Amino acid sequence: MQPAIQVKSLTKKYGDHTVVDDVSFEIEQGETFALLGPNGAGKSTTVETLEGYRKPTSGDVRVLGTDPLRGGLSWRSRIGVVAQSLGSETMLTTRELLSHAARVFPTPRSVDEVLEIVGLSEHAGKLTRKLSGGQKRRVDLALGIMGRPEVLFLDEPTTGLDPEVRRQIWDLIDDLSDQGTTVLLTTHYLDEAEQLARRAGVIIGGKLVTVDAVDRIGGADARVPVVRWQEGGRVHEERTEHPTSLVARLAEERGELARLEVIRPTLETIYLGMLREHGSHDMLQEATS
Ligand SMILES: Nc1ncnc2c1ncn2[C@@H]1O[C@H](COP(=O)(O)OP(=O)(O)OP(=O)(O)O)[C@@H](O)[C@H]1O
């Protein structure tokens, strides 16, 4: 089966500034793939190139087998785009906006179906510019899925949303994925990547520093658990592949231990370690701020 997305040695320069540097990866049909990286790393530039909105300086990209710069209307109707900025602040009601959008697709979902999927049925008659931030983001998602896209690009779909709305949007993305939609997601939320994606790539300073299964990113060594406890007023830590055995031995030798914890590094801890290794101080500050 041909991959849904192929990126080969993609490089994008603005003047002397290389913002995407020899990036290569593939996304299988039906896969949800997360692109992670600090502000300014090159995520949106990569995604916008795949959407056909930016011209690569060099390299080759294909979406559904087509060069996005040459993709005509029929190709465009097979992809869905939810850009980073809100695109839904119009003078139309939600229903009017979706009805207009539906006309450009050959086999659109019905407006009522889309309203239901994104949970906006009860706001269908409201002017989009009067919706809350979370509701506007849902309108963006509604516009992105209106044409039943085979590939959906989601650029930071849940930034700034409250935890409940984020989870609802995750459920929506999971449902689309179950229906076979290929999803390319950029996000700053590591829990979002863990929840939704099978594989992820980390891009730092325009370079793709890793592509792997979400639960393998950073390598086995970065995932070794740490057993931590307090003894004699001091905190003790030991990294071990066998935390249960270590805890059993400590319990046998020393009895009850104060503040005993087994800590398994999260994707976030591993990601911050990667920024430290590859990135600048500024990137780390942005990622942790
Ligand atoms: N039209 C442009 N002209 C010049 N430089 C640009 C242009 N668009 C983007 N850049 C630069 O390219 C770099 C990558 O930007 P990009 O938006 O791809 O990053 P990002 O990883 O999506 O960041 P964020 O997480 O902040 O959205 C940045 O340094 C940005 O300033």
The ligand as a MOL file (V3000), in Angstrom:
LIG
                    3D

  0  0  0     0  0            999 V3000
M  V30 BEGIN CTAB
M  V30 COUNTS 31 33 0 0 0
M  V30 BEGIN ATOM
M  V30 1 N 7.1250 33.4990 5.3940 0
M  V30 2 C 8.2150 33.3850 6.1800 0
M  V30 3 N 9.3190 34.1270 5.9570 0
M  V30 4 C 10.4210 34.0110 6.7120 0
M  V30 5 N 10.5350 33.1610 7.7530 0
M  V30 6 C 9.4710 32.3910 8.0320 0
M  V30 7 C 8.2610 32.4600 7.2620 0
M  V30 8 N 7.3830 31.5690 7.7810 0
M  V30 9 C 8.0060 30.9750 8.8190 0
M  V30 10 N 9.2570 31.4620 8.9720 0
M  V30 11 C 10.2420 31.0430 9.9820 0
M  V30 12 O 10.3930 29.6620 9.8770 0
M  V30 13 C 10.6600 29.0770 11.1550 0
M  V30 14 C 9.7410 27.9080 11.3640 0
M  V30 15 O 8.4140 28.3840 11.5400 0
M  V30 16 P 7.1840 27.3850 11.7330 0
M  V30 17 O 5.9520 28.2260 11.7750 0
M  V30 18 O 7.2620 26.3110 10.7280 0
M  V30 19 O 7.5020 26.7820 13.1630 0
M  V30 20 P 6.5860 25.8630 14.1080 0
M  V30 21 O 7.4210 24.6940 14.4870 0
M  V30 22 O 5.2870 25.5750 13.4440 0
M  V30 23 O 6.3920 26.8280 15.3470 0
M  V30 24 P 5.1460 27.0480 16.3470 0
M  V30 25 O 5.1420 25.8910 17.2780 0
M  V30 26 O 5.5350 28.3270 17.0100 0
M  V30 27 O 3.9200 27.1600 15.5110 0
M  V30 28 C 10.5130 30.2040 12.1730 0
M  V30 29 O 11.8080 30.6570 12.5020 0
M  V30 30 C 9.7450 31.2590 11.4090 0
M  V30 31 O 10.0910 32.5470 11.8570 0
M  V30 END ATOM
M  V30 BEGIN BOND
M  V30 1 1 1 2
M  V30 2 1 2 3
M  V30 3 2 2 7
M  V30 4 2 3 4
M  V30 5 1 4 5
M  V30 6 2 5 6
M  V30 7 1 6 7
M  V30 8 1 6 10
M  V30 9 1 7 8
M  V30 10 2 8 9
M  V30 11 1 9 10
M  V30 12 1 10 11
M  V30 13 1 11 12
M  V30 14 1 11 30
M  V30 15 1 12 13
M  V30 16 1 13 14
M  V30 17 1 13 28
M  V30 18 1 14 15
M  V30 19 1 15 16
M  V30 20 2 16 17
M  V30 21 1 16 18
M  V30 22 1 16 19
M  V30 23 1 19 20
M  V30 24 2 20 21
M  V30 25 1 20 22
M  V30 26 1 20 23
M  V30 27 1 23 24
M  V30 28 2 24 25
M  V30 29 1 24 26
M  V30 30 1 24 27
M  V30 31 1 28 29
M  V30 32 1 28 30
M  V30 33 1 30 31
M  V30 END BOND
M  V30 END CTAB
M  END
